[in-house]
Amino acid sequence: MSTPSTEFTKRSRKPILPRYKLKKIEFLGIQLKTGYRLSNLLAVPLMNATLAVTNFYFNIGIVFMLRDPSSFGLKESDLTKTVNNMAFTSMMF
């Protein structure tokens, strides 16, 4: 009876298709490696754009909330100082 370690066969790491037959994707002068799609390339800038738009609308909403007399009721001079401090401390470095 053989042990499980002797029955193990190592898989071949060769690709199914040779590299020269795989389709190369190029977008705006950027050549993608094999196995990557255009969605992988576009995911990073689209995530940054989504975060920037969300941050913009959140900051505008904060201004109206701080100005509302029923919530915080800040004066104009205090409002600008507070919003500037909040925007600076919330920046992603």
MARKE-355558 format. One record per residue (C-alpha): residue in one letter; x, y, z. Coordinates in steps of 0.02 Angstrom, whole numbers, padded with zeros to 5 digits. Layout:
# MARKE-355558
- A	X	Y	Z
...
//
This chain:
# MARKE-355558
- M	00000	00000	00000
- S	00073	00167	-00050
- T	00069	00325	00054
- P	-00023	00480	-00007
- S	00141	00574	-00033
- T	00198	00449	-00166
- E	00031	00461	-00259
- F	00049	00650	-00278
- T	00093	00704	-00453
- K	00161	00876	-00486
- R	00057	00983	-00604
- S	00137	01059	-00756
- R	00153	01249	-00749
- K	00151	01266	-00939
- P	00010	01376	-01006
- I	-00128	01295	-01107
- L	-00088	01407	-01256
- P	00087	01462	-01301
- R	00123	01643	-01258
- Y	00140	01697	-01439
- K	-00039	01638	-01474
- L	-00117	01734	-01329
- K	-00198	01899	-01377
- K	-00100	02051	-01316
- I	-00207	02193	-01251
- E	-00144	02371	-01271
- F	-00236	02524	-01207
- L	-00170	02703	-01220
- G	00005	02636	-01250
- I	00000	02522	-01098
- Q	00028	02340	-01142
- L	-00055	02222	-01019
- K	00024	02062	-00963
- T	-00055	01900	-01017
- G	-00200	01850	-00908
- Y	-00254	02028	-00867
- R	-00403	02115	-00943
- L	-00443	02296	-00978
- S	-00557	02301	-00825
- N	-00405	02265	-00715
- L	-00316	02417	-00788
- L	-00466	02533	-00772
- A	-00512	02480	-00595
- V	-00382	02589	-00507
- P	-00425	02758	-00587
- L	-00611	02722	-00576
- M	-00598	02686	-00390
- N	-00503	02849	-00363
- A	-00633	02946	-00463
- T	-00775	02867	-00363
- L	-00692	02912	-00199
- A	-00661	03091	-00256
- V	-00843	03118	-00308
- T	-00907	03039	-00146
- N	-00789	03148	-00043
- F	-00846	03305	-00137
- Y	-01031	03274	-00102
- F	-00996	03227	00078
- N	-00901	03389	00107
- I	-01040	03494	00030
- G	-01168	03405	00141
- I	-01063	03441	00295
- V	-01066	03628	00256
- F	-01256	03630	00252
- M	-01269	03525	00409
- L	-01150	03638	00506
- R	-01244	03793	00448
- D	-01416	03725	00495
- P	-01479	03811	00655
- S	-01564	03652	00716
- S	-01403	03549	00701
- F	-01249	03655	00741
- G	-01291	03834	00689
- L	-01113	03894	00658
- K	-01081	04073	00602
- E	-01000	04108	00434
- S	-00827	04143	00507
- D	-00830	03986	00616
- L	-00901	03884	00474
- T	-00758	03917	00352
- K	-00628	03881	00485
- T	-00713	03719	00538
- V	-00739	03656	00360
- N	-00558	03694	00315
- N	-00496	03599	00467
- M	-00610	03451	00429
- A	-00557	03446	00245
- F	-00373	03453	00291
- T	-00382	03317	00423
- S	-00486	03202	00312
- M	-00361	03205	00167
- M	-00285	03040	00116
- F	-00097	03055	00120
//
